[in-house]
């Protein structure tokens, strides 16, 4: 049975990061472009957490990784900032 987010009910995967923590992530791999001090965070399949952006030149993609579920969770977003539903 796959774990689900308690907030929004979406499927998540737990990726073991290099510092020994399990991080809830979205189950699909996304392309990322590593960039220092970027706001985005990606976890590589072998557990490295990297600052990155999620858009860029496809020819220069750094790799594929998992995006933290905290940054995509609809439920979490509701607490952080109220966004107008479009
Ligand atoms: Zn969620």
PDB file of the backbone (N, CA, C, O) and the ligand in Angstrom, with CONECT records:
HET     ZN  A 101       1
ATOM      1  N   UNK A   1       0.842  -1.203   0.000  1.00  0.00           N
ATOM      2  CA  UNK A   1       0.000   0.000   0.000  1.00  0.00           C
ATOM      3  C   UNK A   1       0.877   1.253   0.000  1.00  0.00           C
ATOM      4  O   UNK A   1       1.813   1.373   0.790  1.00  0.00           O
ATOM      5  N   UNK A   2       0.560   2.164  -0.884  1.00  0.00           N
ATOM      6  CA  UNK A   2       1.347   3.390  -0.955  1.00  0.00           C
ATOM      7  C   UNK A   2       0.882   4.388   0.101  1.00  0.00           C
ATOM      8  O   UNK A   2      -0.311   4.523   0.370  1.00  0.00           O
ATOM      9  N   UNK A   3       1.850   5.082   0.689  1.00  0.00           N
ATOM     10  CA  UNK A   3       1.457   6.104   1.665  1.00  0.00           C
ATOM     11  C   UNK A   3       0.776   7.282   0.980  1.00  0.00           C
ATOM     12  O   UNK A   3       1.054   7.605  -0.175  1.00  0.00           O
ATOM     13  N   UNK A   4      -0.105   7.900   1.714  1.00  0.00           N
ATOM     14  CA  UNK A   4      -0.782   9.090   1.197  1.00  0.00           C
ATOM     15  C   UNK A   4      -0.560  10.247   2.160  1.00  0.00           C
ATOM     16  O   UNK A   4      -0.351  10.050   3.357  1.00  0.00           O
ATOM     17  N   UNK A   5      -0.609  11.435   1.622  1.00  0.00           N
ATOM     18  CA  UNK A   5      -0.473  12.629   2.448  1.00  0.00           C
ATOM     19  C   UNK A   5      -1.690  12.768   3.350  1.00  0.00           C
ATOM     20  O   UNK A   5      -2.831  12.628   2.910  1.00  0.00           O
ATOM     21  N   UNK A   6      -1.423  13.044   4.608  1.00  0.00           N
ATOM     22  CA  UNK A   6      -2.540  13.212   5.533  1.00  0.00           C
ATOM     23  C   UNK A   6      -3.292  14.506   5.281  1.00  0.00           C
ATOM     24  O   UNK A   6      -4.457  14.647   5.653  1.00  0.00           O
ATOM     25  N   UNK A   7      -2.606  15.454   4.641  1.00  0.00           N
ATOM     26  CA  UNK A   7      -3.251  16.736   4.380  1.00  0.00           C
ATOM     27  C   UNK A   7      -4.192  16.695   3.194  1.00  0.00           C
ATOM     28  O   UNK A   7      -5.365  17.051   3.310  1.00  0.00           O
ATOM     29  N   UNK A   8      -3.673  16.255   2.042  1.00  0.00           N
ATOM     30  CA  UNK A   8      -4.458  16.372   0.819  1.00  0.00           C
ATOM     31  C   UNK A   8      -4.876  15.029   0.237  1.00  0.00           C
ATOM     32  O   UNK A   8      -5.697  14.994  -0.680  1.00  0.00           O
ATOM     33  N   UNK A   9      -4.332  13.915   0.745  1.00  0.00           N
ATOM     34  CA  UNK A   9      -4.741  12.604   0.261  1.00  0.00           C
ATOM     35  C   UNK A   9      -4.042  12.139  -0.999  1.00  0.00           C
ATOM     36  O   UNK A   9      -4.369  11.080  -1.535  1.00  0.00           O
ATOM     37  N   UNK A  10      -3.065  12.928  -1.487  1.00  0.00           N
ATOM     38  CA  UNK A  10      -2.310  12.510  -2.675  1.00  0.00           C
ATOM     39  C   UNK A  10      -1.295  11.433  -2.280  1.00  0.00           C
ATOM     40  O   UNK A  10      -0.840  11.368  -1.138  1.00  0.00           O
ATOM     41  N   UNK A  11      -0.956  10.589  -3.267  1.00  0.00           N
ATOM     42  CA  UNK A  11       0.082   9.593  -3.023  1.00  0.00           C
ATOM     43  C   UNK A  11       1.426  10.279  -2.867  1.00  0.00           C
ATOM     44  O   UNK A  11       1.737  11.239  -3.571  1.00  0.00           O
ATOM     45  N   UNK A  12       2.219   9.770  -1.933  1.00  0.00           N
ATOM     46  CA  UNK A  12       3.564  10.304  -1.724  1.00  0.00           C
ATOM     47  C   UNK A  12       4.546   9.142  -1.589  1.00  0.00           C
ATOM     48  O   UNK A  12       4.155   8.001  -1.339  1.00  0.00           O
ATOM     49  N   UNK A  13       5.802   9.453  -1.757  1.00  0.00           N
ATOM     50  CA  UNK A  13       6.843   8.466  -1.479  1.00  0.00           C
ATOM     51  C   UNK A  13       7.791   9.075  -0.456  1.00  0.00           C
ATOM     52  O   UNK A  13       7.972  10.292  -0.413  1.00  0.00           O
ATOM     53  N   UNK A  14       8.391   8.225   0.364  1.00  0.00           N
ATOM     54  CA  UNK A  14       9.368   8.715   1.316  1.00  0.00           C
ATOM     55  C   UNK A  14      10.758   8.408   0.779  1.00  0.00           C
ATOM     56  O   UNK A  14      11.121   7.251   0.569  1.00  0.00           O
ATOM     57  N   UNK A  15      11.523   9.466   0.561  1.00  0.00           N
ATOM     58  CA  UNK A  15      12.891   9.301   0.083  1.00  0.00           C
ATOM     59  C   UNK A  15      13.827   9.529   1.260  1.00  0.00           C
ATOM     60  O   UNK A  15      13.731  10.530   1.971  1.00  0.00           O
ATOM     61  N   UNK A  16      14.733   8.576   1.448  1.00  0.00           N
ATOM     62  CA  UNK A  16      15.718   8.703   2.522  1.00  0.00           C
ATOM     63  C   UNK A  16      16.796   9.666   2.069  1.00  0.00           C
ATOM     64  O   UNK A  16      17.490   9.410   1.084  1.00  0.00           O
ATOM     65  N   UNK A  17      16.943  10.785   2.790  1.00  0.00           N
ATOM     66  CA  UNK A  17      17.968  11.743   2.388  1.00  0.00           C
ATOM     67  C   UNK A  17      19.298  11.393   3.031  1.00  0.00           C
ATOM     68  O   UNK A  17      19.371  10.564   3.939  1.00  0.00           O
ATOM     69  N   UNK A  18      20.355  12.047   2.539  1.00  0.00           N
ATOM     70  CA  UNK A  18      21.702  11.713   3.000  1.00  0.00           C
ATOM     71  C   UNK A  18      21.918  12.015   4.476  1.00  0.00           C
ATOM     72  O   UNK A  18      22.846  11.476   5.079  1.00  0.00           O
ATOM     73  N   UNK A  19      21.084  12.867   5.073  1.00  0.00           N
ATOM     74  CA  UNK A  19      21.241  13.095   6.513  1.00  0.00           C
ATOM     75  C   UNK A  19      20.336  12.175   7.341  1.00  0.00           C
ATOM     76  O   UNK A  19      20.131  12.407   8.533  1.00  0.00           O
ATOM     77  N   UNK A  20      19.798  11.132   6.701  1.00  0.00           N
ATOM     78  CA  UNK A  20      19.083  10.096   7.437  1.00  0.00           C
ATOM     79  C   UNK A  20      17.603  10.349   7.657  1.00  0.00           C
ATOM     80  O   UNK A  20      16.931   9.569   8.332  1.00  0.00           O
ATOM     81  N   UNK A  21      17.099  11.422   7.099  1.00  0.00           N
ATOM     82  CA  UNK A  21      15.682  11.716   7.271  1.00  0.00           C
ATOM     83  C   UNK A  21      14.872  11.159   6.106  1.00  0.00           C
ATOM     84  O   UNK A  21      15.362  11.034   4.983  1.00  0.00           O
ATOM     85  N   UNK A  22      13.635  10.833   6.403  1.00  0.00           N
ATOM     86  CA  UNK A  22      12.733  10.445   5.334  1.00  0.00           C
ATOM     87  C   UNK A  22      11.916  11.657   4.930  1.00  0.00           C
ATOM     88  O   UNK A  22      11.268  12.294   5.759  1.00  0.00           O
ATOM     89  N   UNK A  23      11.957  11.960   3.661  1.00  0.00           N
ATOM     90  CA  UNK A  23      11.288  13.156   3.192  1.00  0.00           C
ATOM     91  C   UNK A  23      10.107  12.771   2.304  1.00  0.00           C
ATOM     92  O   UNK A  23      10.270  12.042   1.326  1.00  0.00           O
ATOM     93  N   UNK A  24       8.909  13.269   2.652  1.00  0.00           N
ATOM     94  CA  UNK A  24       7.769  12.972   1.791  1.00  0.00           C
ATOM     95  C   UNK A  24       7.881  13.740   0.475  1.00  0.00           C
ATOM     96  O   UNK A  24       8.062  14.957   0.463  1.00  0.00           O
ATOM     97  N   UNK A  25       7.772  13.014  -0.617  1.00  0.00           N
ATOM     98  CA  UNK A  25       7.924  13.614  -1.930  1.00  0.00           C
ATOM     99  C   UNK A  25       6.799  13.156  -2.845  1.00  0.00           C
ATOM    100  O   UNK A  25       6.144  12.145  -2.595  1.00  0.00           O
ATOM    101  N   UNK A  26       6.590  13.917  -3.904  1.00  0.00           N
ATOM    102  CA  UNK A  26       5.668  13.468  -4.937  1.00  0.00           C
ATOM    103  C   UNK A  26       6.274  12.248  -5.627  1.00  0.00           C
ATOM    104  O   UNK A  26       7.487  12.182  -5.824  1.00  0.00           O
ATOM    105  N   UNK A  27       5.426  11.280  -5.995  1.00  0.00           N
ATOM    106  CA  UNK A  27       5.970  10.021  -6.526  1.00  0.00           C
ATOM    107  C   UNK A  27       6.593  10.110  -7.913  1.00  0.00           C
ATOM    108  O   UNK A  27       7.301   9.189  -8.319  1.00  0.00           O
ATOM    109  N   UNK A  28       6.353  11.178  -8.642  1.00  0.00           N
ATOM    110  CA  UNK A  28       6.909  11.226  -9.995  1.00  0.00           C
ATOM    111  C   UNK A  28       8.210  12.028 -10.032  1.00  0.00           C
ATOM    112  O   UNK A  28       8.364  13.032  -9.337  1.00  0.00           O
ATOM    113  N   UNK A  29       9.127  11.562 -10.850  1.00  0.00           N
ATOM    114  CA  UNK A  29      10.399  12.256 -11.026  1.00  0.00           C
ATOM    115  C   UNK A  29      10.180  13.486 -11.902  1.00  0.00           C
ATOM    116  O   UNK A  29       9.430  13.450 -12.877  1.00  0.00           O
ATOM    117  N   UNK A  30      10.842  14.555 -11.537  1.00  0.00           N
ATOM    118  CA  UNK A  30      10.742  15.780 -12.332  1.00  0.00           C
ATOM    119  C   UNK A  30      12.147  16.227 -12.745  1.00  0.00           C
ATOM    120  O   UNK A  30      13.113  16.003 -12.016  1.00  0.00           O
ATOM    121  N   UNK A  31      12.256  16.858 -13.913  1.00  0.00           N
ATOM    122  CA  UNK A  31      13.558  17.397 -14.303  1.00  0.00           C
ATOM    123  C   UNK A  31      13.911  18.604 -13.441  1.00  0.00           C
ATOM    124  O   UNK A  31      13.035  19.382 -13.063  1.00  0.00           O
ATOM    125  N   UNK A  32      15.190  18.757 -13.134  1.00  0.00           N
ATOM    126  CA  UNK A  32      15.605  19.918 -12.348  1.00  0.00           C
ATOM    127  C   UNK A  32      16.911  20.472 -12.882  1.00  0.00           C
ATOM    128  O   UNK A  32      17.708  19.786 -13.522  1.00  0.00           O
ATOM    129  N   UNK A  33      17.086  21.746 -12.586  1.00  0.00           N
ATOM    130  CA  UNK A  33      18.297  22.462 -12.978  1.00  0.00           C
ATOM    131  C   UNK A  33      18.950  22.966 -11.701  1.00  0.00           C
ATOM    132  O   UNK A  33      18.454  23.907 -11.081  1.00  0.00           O
ATOM    133  N   UNK A  34      20.034  22.361 -11.309  1.00  0.00           N
ATOM    134  CA  UNK A  34      20.702  22.724 -10.067  1.00  0.00           C
ATOM    135  C   UNK A  34      21.168  24.170 -10.120  1.00  0.00           C
ATOM    136  O   UNK A  34      21.771  24.603 -11.102  1.00  0.00           O
ATOM    137  N   UNK A  35      20.887  24.910  -9.060  1.00  0.00           N
ATOM    138  CA  UNK A  35      21.300  26.292  -8.988  1.00  0.00           C
ATOM    139  C   UNK A  35      21.419  26.676  -7.524  1.00  0.00           C
ATOM    140  O   UNK A  35      20.459  26.567  -6.761  1.00  0.00           O
ATOM    141  N   UNK A  36      22.599  27.125  -7.142  1.00  0.00           N
ATOM    142  CA  UNK A  36      22.813  27.478  -5.745  1.00  0.00           C
ATOM    143  C   UNK A  36      21.903  28.613  -5.307  1.00  0.00           C
ATOM    144  O   UNK A  36      21.617  29.540  -6.065  1.00  0.00           O
ATOM    145  N   UNK A  37      21.461  28.514  -4.071  1.00  0.00           N
ATOM    146  CA  UNK A  37      20.607  29.529  -3.447  1.00  0.00           C
ATOM    147  C   UNK A  37      19.240  29.671  -4.120  1.00  0.00           C
ATOM    148  O   UNK A  37      18.528  30.649  -3.893  1.00  0.00           O
ATOM    149  N   UNK A  38      18.892  28.719  -4.923  1.00  0.00           N
ATOM    150  CA  UNK A  38      17.562  28.736  -5.509  1.00  0.00           C
ATOM    151  C   UNK A  38      16.537  28.341  -4.452  1.00  0.00           C
ATOM    152  O   UNK A  38      16.843  27.604  -3.515  1.00  0.00           O
ATOM    153  N   UNK A  39      15.335  28.837  -4.616  1.00  0.00           N
ATOM    154  CA  UNK A  39      14.303  28.553  -3.616  1.00  0.00           C
ATOM    155  C   UNK A  39      13.831  27.105  -3.693  1.00  0.00           C
ATOM    156  O   UNK A  39      13.405  26.530  -2.692  1.00  0.00           O
ATOM    157  N   UNK A  40      13.910  26.524  -4.880  1.00  0.00           N
ATOM    158  CA  UNK A  40      13.412  25.168  -5.057  1.00  0.00           C
ATOM    159  C   UNK A  40      14.345  24.131  -4.455  1.00  0.00           C
ATOM    160  O   UNK A  40      15.556  24.337  -4.370  1.00  0.00           O
ATOM    161  N   UNK A  41      13.766  23.020  -4.042  1.00  0.00           N
ATOM    162  CA  UNK A  41      14.557  21.922  -3.494  1.00  0.00           C
ATOM    163  C   UNK A  41      14.120  20.635  -4.174  1.00  0.00           C
ATOM    164  O   UNK A  41      12.931  20.371  -4.354  1.00  0.00           O
ATOM    165  N   UNK A  42      15.115  19.844  -4.545  1.00  0.00           N
ATOM    166  CA  UNK A  42      14.817  18.557  -5.135  1.00  0.00           C
ATOM    167  C   UNK A  42      15.620  17.499  -4.391  1.00  0.00           C
ATOM    168  O   UNK A  42      16.724  17.767  -3.916  1.00  0.00           O
ATOM    169  N   UNK A  43      15.064  16.306  -4.294  1.00  0.00           N
ATOM    170  CA  UNK A  43      15.779  15.190  -3.694  1.00  0.00           C
ATOM    171  C   UNK A  43      16.096  14.198  -4.802  1.00  0.00           C
ATOM    172  O   UNK A  43      15.193  13.708  -5.481  1.00  0.00           O
ATOM    173  N   UNK A  44      17.368  13.905  -4.982  1.00  0.00           N
ATOM    174  CA  UNK A  44      17.733  12.955  -6.019  1.00  0.00           C
ATOM    175  C   UNK A  44      17.370  11.546  -5.553  1.00  0.00           C
ATOM    176  O   UNK A  44      17.209  11.311  -4.356  1.00  0.00           O
ATOM    177  N   UNK A  45      17.240  10.603  -6.498  1.00  0.00           N
ATOM    178  CA  UNK A  45      16.890   9.231  -6.089  1.00  0.00           C
ATOM    179  C   UNK A  45      17.872   8.630  -5.088  1.00  0.00           C
ATOM    180  O   UNK A  45      17.503   7.707  -4.363  1.00  0.00           O
ATOM    181  N   UNK A  46      19.101   9.118  -5.023  1.00  0.00           N
ATOM    182  CA  UNK A  46      20.012   8.599  -3.995  1.00  0.00           C
ATOM    183  C   UNK A  46      20.102   9.497  -2.764  1.00  0.00           C
ATOM    184  O   UNK A  46      21.026   9.366  -1.961  1.00  0.00           O
ATOM    185  N   UNK A  47      19.155  10.397  -2.618  1.00  0.00           N
ATOM    186  CA  UNK A  47      18.980  11.064  -1.335  1.00  0.00           C
ATOM    187  C   UNK A  47      19.692  12.382  -1.130  1.00  0.00           C
ATOM    188  O   UNK A  47      19.778  12.871  -0.003  1.00  0.00           O
ATOM    189  N   UNK A  48      20.200  12.960  -2.188  1.00  0.00           N
ATOM    190  CA  UNK A  48      20.834  14.270  -2.042  1.00  0.00           C
ATOM    191  C   UNK A  48      19.799  15.365  -2.213  1.00  0.00           C
ATOM    192  O   UNK A  48      18.988  15.331  -3.139  1.00  0.00           O
ATOM    193  N   UNK A  49      19.834  16.346  -1.304  1.00  0.00           N
ATOM    194  CA  UNK A  49      18.926  17.478  -1.419  1.00  0.00           C
ATOM    195  C   UNK A  49      19.672  18.600  -2.130  1.00  0.00           C
ATOM    196  O   UNK A  49      20.752  19.005  -1.700  1.00  0.00           O
ATOM    197  N   UNK A  50      19.101  19.096  -3.207  1.00  0.00           N
ATOM    198  CA  UNK A  50      19.784  20.067  -4.049  1.00  0.00           C
ATOM    199  C   UNK A  50      18.896  21.281  -4.276  1.00  0.00           C
ATOM    200  O   UNK A  50      17.702  21.152  -4.546  1.00  0.00           O
ATOM    201  N   UNK A  51      19.493  22.458  -4.163  1.00  0.00           N
ATOM    202  CA  UNK A  51      18.782  23.682  -4.525  1.00  0.00           C
ATOM    203  C   UNK A  51      18.703  23.757  -6.033  1.00  0.00           C
ATOM    204  O   UNK A  51      19.694  23.543  -6.732  1.00  0.00           O
ATOM    205  N   UNK A  52      17.537  24.057  -6.522  1.00  0.00           N
ATOM    206  CA  UNK A  52      17.390  24.007  -7.975  1.00  0.00           C
ATOM    207  C   UNK A  52      16.194  24.827  -8.445  1.00  0.00           C
ATOM    208  O   UNK A  52      15.407  25.361  -7.664  1.00  0.00           O
ATOM    209  N   UNK A  53      16.111  24.892  -9.753  1.00  0.00           N
ATOM    210  CA  UNK A  53      14.923  25.427 -10.390  1.00  0.00           C
ATOM    211  C   UNK A  53      14.275  24.310 -11.188  1.00  0.00           C
ATOM    212  O   UNK A  53      14.914  23.317 -11.534  1.00  0.00           O
ATOM    213  N   UNK A  54      13.010  24.490 -11.469  1.00  0.00           N
ATOM    214  CA  UNK A  54      12.280  23.423 -12.154  1.00  0.00           C
ATOM    215  C   UNK A  54      11.931  23.784 -13.591  1.00  0.00           C
ATOM    216  O   UNK A  54      11.138  23.112 -14.250  1.00  0.00           O
ATOM    217  N   UNK A  55      12.538  24.850 -14.050  1.00  0.00           N
ATOM    218  CA  UNK A  55      12.351  25.216 -15.447  1.00  0.00           C
ATOM    219  C   UNK A  55      13.700  25.611 -16.015  1.00  0.00           C
ATOM    220  O   UNK A  55      14.534  26.178 -15.309  1.00  0.00           O
ATOM    221  N   UNK A  56      13.912  25.318 -17.268  1.00  0.00           N
ATOM    222  CA  UNK A  56      15.171  25.690 -17.867  1.00  0.00           C
ATOM    223  C   UNK A  56      15.316  25.074 -19.238  1.00  0.00           C
ATOM    224  O   UNK A  56      14.371  24.526 -19.805  1.00  0.00           O
ATOM    225  N   UNK A  57      16.518  25.179 -19.749  1.00  0.00           N
ATOM    226  CA  UNK A  57      16.837  24.647 -21.059  1.00  0.00           C
ATOM    227  C   UNK A  57      16.940  23.122 -20.986  1.00  0.00           C
ATOM    228  O   UNK A  57      17.791  22.587 -20.275  1.00  0.00           O
ATOM    229  N   UNK A  58      16.083  22.437 -21.711  1.00  0.00           N
ATOM    230  CA  UNK A  58      16.053  20.969 -21.626  1.00  0.00           C
ATOM    231  C   UNK A  58      17.380  20.326 -22.022  1.00  0.00           C
ATOM    232  O   UNK A  58      17.674  19.205 -21.608  1.00  0.00           O
ATOM    233  N   UNK A  59      18.168  21.020 -22.809  1.00  0.00           N
ATOM    234  CA  UNK A  59      19.470  20.473 -23.183  1.00  0.00           C
ATOM    235  C   UNK A  59      20.473  20.551 -22.039  1.00  0.00           C
ATOM    236  O   UNK A  59      21.511  19.889 -22.056  1.00  0.00           O
ATOM    237  N   UNK A  60      20.143  21.374 -21.044  1.00  0.00           N
ATOM    238  CA  UNK A  60      21.082  21.562 -19.942  1.00  0.00           C
ATOM    239  C   UNK A  60      20.550  21.018 -18.625  1.00  0.00           C
ATOM    240  O   UNK A  60      21.047  21.371 -17.556  1.00  0.00           O
ATOM    241  N   UNK A  61      19.546  20.164 -18.702  1.00  0.00           N
ATOM    242  CA  UNK A  61      18.943  19.645 -17.477  1.00  0.00           C
ATOM    243  C   UNK A  61      19.992  18.919 -16.621  1.00  0.00           C
ATOM    244  O   UNK A  61      20.807  18.153 -17.136  1.00  0.00           O
ATOM    245  N   UNK A  62      19.954  19.173 -15.312  1.00  0.00           N
ATOM    246  CA  UNK A  62      20.928  18.547 -14.419  1.00  0.00           C
ATOM    247  C   UNK A  62      20.599  17.069 -14.211  1.00  0.00           C
ATOM    248  O   UNK A  62      21.490  16.220 -14.175  1.00  0.00           O
ATOM    249  N   UNK A  63      19.313  16.783 -14.076  1.00  0.00           N
ATOM    250  CA  UNK A  63      18.918  15.409 -13.831  1.00  0.00           C
ATOM    251  C   UNK A  63      17.459  15.346 -13.453  1.00  0.00           C
ATOM    252  O   UNK A  63      16.701  16.296 -13.648  1.00  0.00           O
ATOM    253  N   UNK A  64      17.078  14.199 -12.904  1.00  0.00           N
ATOM    254  CA  UNK A  64      15.700  14.026 -12.466  1.00  0.00           C
ATOM    255  C   UNK A  64      15.681  13.712 -10.985  1.00  0.00           C
ATOM    256  O   UNK A  64      16.531  12.981 -10.476  1.00  0.00           O
ATOM    257  N   UNK A  65      14.710  14.270 -10.310  1.00  0.00           N
ATOM    258  CA  UNK A  65      14.631  14.029  -8.877  1.00  0.00           C
ATOM    259  C   UNK A  65      13.203  14.145  -8.398  1.00  0.00           C
ATOM    260  O   UNK A  65      12.271  14.356  -9.174  1.00  0.00           O
ATOM    261  N   UNK A  66      13.065  14.001  -7.105  1.00  0.00           N
ATOM    262  CA  UNK A  66      11.745  14.081  -6.493  1.00  0.00           C
ATOM    263  C   UNK A  66      11.559  15.450  -5.857  1.00  0.00           C
ATOM    264  O   UNK A  66      12.458  15.986  -5.209  1.00  0.00           O
ATOM    265  N   UNK A  67      10.378  15.995  -6.058  1.00  0.00           N
ATOM    266  CA  UNK A  67      10.088  17.291  -5.462  1.00  0.00           C
ATOM    267  C   UNK A  67       9.410  17.058  -4.113  1.00  0.00           C
ATOM    268  O   UNK A  67       8.530  16.207  -3.979  1.00  0.00           O
ATOM    269  N   UNK A  68       9.841  17.832  -3.119  1.00  0.00           N
ATOM    270  CA  UNK A  68       9.265  17.682  -1.785  1.00  0.00           C
ATOM    271  C   UNK A  68       7.763  17.905  -1.829  1.00  0.00           C
ATOM    272  O   UNK A  68       7.284  18.866  -2.430  1.00  0.00           O
ATOM    273  N   UNK A  69       7.033  17.016  -1.194  1.00  0.00           N
ATOM    274  CA  UNK A  69       5.585  17.173  -1.217  1.00  0.00           C
ATOM    275  C   UNK A  69       5.141  18.451  -0.508  1.00  0.00           C
ATOM    276  O   UNK A  69       4.063  18.979  -0.782  1.00  0.00           O
ATOM    277  N   UNK A  70       5.975  18.942   0.400  1.00  0.00           N
ATOM    278  CA  UNK A  70       5.601  20.176   1.097  1.00  0.00           C
ATOM    279  C   UNK A  70       5.444  21.353   0.144  1.00  0.00           C
ATOM    280  O   UNK A  70       4.659  22.268   0.390  1.00  0.00           O
ATOM    281  N   UNK A  71       6.195  21.315  -0.938  1.00  0.00           N
ATOM    282  CA  UNK A  71       6.099  22.446  -1.861  1.00  0.00           C
ATOM    283  C   UNK A  71       4.967  22.292  -2.870  1.00  0.00           C
ATOM    284  O   UNK A  71       4.632  23.248  -3.569  1.00  0.00           O
ATOM    285  N   UNK A  72       4.376  21.105  -2.956  1.00  0.00           N
ATOM    286  CA  UNK A  72       3.273  20.939  -3.901  1.00  0.00           C
ATOM    287  C   UNK A  72       1.938  20.666  -3.215  1.00  0.00           C
ATOM    288  O   UNK A  72       0.884  20.715  -3.849  1.00  0.00           O
ATOM    289  N   UNK A  73       1.991  20.380  -1.922  1.00  0.00           N
ATOM    290  CA  UNK A  73       0.761  19.998  -1.223  1.00  0.00           C
ATOM    291  C   UNK A  73      -0.241  21.151  -1.201  1.00  0.00           C
ATOM    292  O   UNK A  73       0.061  22.248  -0.732  1.00  0.00           O
ATOM    293  N   UNK A  74      -1.410  20.885  -1.707  1.00  0.00           N
ATOM    294  CA  UNK A  74      -2.459  21.915  -1.719  1.00  0.00           C
ATOM    295  C   UNK A  74      -2.847  22.299  -0.298  1.00  0.00           C
ATOM    296  O   UNK A  74      -3.194  23.442  -0.002  1.00  0.00           O
ATOM    297  N   UNK A  75      -2.772  21.302   0.556  1.00  0.00           N
ATOM    298  CA  UNK A  75      -3.188  21.538   1.933  1.00  0.00           C
ATOM    299  C   UNK A  75      -2.196  22.468   2.637  1.00  0.00           C
ATOM    300  O   UNK A  75      -2.596  23.391   3.345  1.00  0.00           O
ATOM    301  N   UNK A  76      -0.897  22.213   2.434  1.00  0.00           N
ATOM    302  CA  UNK A  76       0.132  23.037   3.058  1.00  0.00           C
ATOM    303  C   UNK A  76       0.071  24.467   2.529  1.00  0.00           C
ATOM    304  O   UNK A  76       0.246  25.428   3.279  1.00  0.00           O
ATOM    305  N   UNK A  77      -0.177  24.591   1.232  1.00  0.00           N
ATOM    306  CA  UNK A  77      -0.229  25.914   0.616  1.00  0.00           C
ATOM    307  C   UNK A  77      -1.321  26.761   1.244  1.00  0.00           C
ATOM    308  O   UNK A  77      -1.207  27.984   1.334  1.00  0.00           O
ATOM    309  N   UNK A  78      -2.365  26.101   1.670  1.00  0.00           N
ATOM    310  CA  UNK A  78      -3.471  26.825   2.268  1.00  0.00           C
ATOM    311  C   UNK A  78      -3.047  27.510   3.571  1.00  0.00           C
ATOM    312  O   UNK A  78      -3.558  28.569   3.934  1.00  0.00           O
ATOM    313  N   UNK A  79      -2.090  26.865   4.265  1.00  0.00           N
ATOM    314  CA  UNK A  79      -1.639  27.445   5.529  1.00  0.00           C
ATOM    315  C   UNK A  79      -0.647  28.571   5.299  1.00  0.00           C
ATOM    316  O   UNK A  79      -0.651  29.583   6.000  1.00  0.00           O
ATOM    317  N   UNK A  80       0.206  28.370   4.296  1.00  0.00           N
ATOM    318  CA  UNK A  80       1.277  29.333   4.054  1.00  0.00           C
ATOM    319  C   UNK A  80       0.744  30.673   3.566  1.00  0.00           C
ATOM    320  O   UNK A  80       1.062  31.726   4.119  1.00  0.00           O
ATOM    321  N   UNK A  81      -0.060  30.612   2.535  1.00  0.00           N
ATOM    322  CA  UNK A  81      -0.494  31.853   1.910  1.00  0.00           C
ATOM    323  C   UNK A  81      -1.854  31.616   1.267  1.00  0.00           C
ATOM    324  O   UNK A  81      -2.106  30.591   0.634  1.00  0.00           O
ATOM    325  N   UNK A  82      -2.687  32.571   1.449  1.00  0.00           N
ATOM    326  CA  UNK A  82      -3.993  32.418   0.806  1.00  0.00           C
ATOM    327  C   UNK A  82      -3.889  32.847  -0.649  1.00  0.00           C
ATOM    328  O   UNK A  82      -3.567  33.991  -0.971  1.00  0.00           O
ATOM    329  N   UNK A  83      -4.172  31.891  -1.504  1.00  0.00           N
ATOM    330  CA  UNK A  83      -4.123  32.213  -2.923  1.00  0.00           C
ATOM    331  C   UNK A  83      -5.539  32.242  -3.456  1.00  0.00           C
ATOM    332  O   UNK A  83      -6.406  31.466  -3.052  1.00  0.00           O
ATOM    333  N   UNK A  84      -5.735  33.157  -4.370  1.00  0.00           N
ATOM    334  CA  UNK A  84      -7.045  33.207  -5.032  1.00  0.00           C
ATOM    335  C   UNK A  84      -7.189  31.993  -5.929  1.00  0.00           C
ATOM    336  O   UNK A  84      -6.312  31.725  -6.750  1.00  0.00           O
ATOM    337  N   UNK A  85      -8.265  31.264  -5.789  1.00  0.00           N
ATOM    338  CA  UNK A  85      -8.478  30.175  -6.754  1.00  0.00           C
ATOM    339  C   UNK A  85      -8.733  30.757  -8.134  1.00  0.00           C
ATOM    340  O   UNK A  85      -9.587  31.628  -8.304  1.00  0.00           O
ATOM    341  N   UNK A  86      -7.983  30.268  -9.123  1.00  0.00           N
ATOM    342  CA  UNK A  86      -8.139  30.869 -10.445  1.00  0.00           C
ATOM    343  C   UNK A  86      -9.337  30.265 -11.170  1.00  0.00           C
ATOM    344  O   UNK A  86      -9.630  30.646 -12.303  1.00  0.00           O
TER     345      UNK A  86
HETATM  346 ZN    ZN A 101      -0.452  16.882   0.725  1.00  0.00          ZN
END
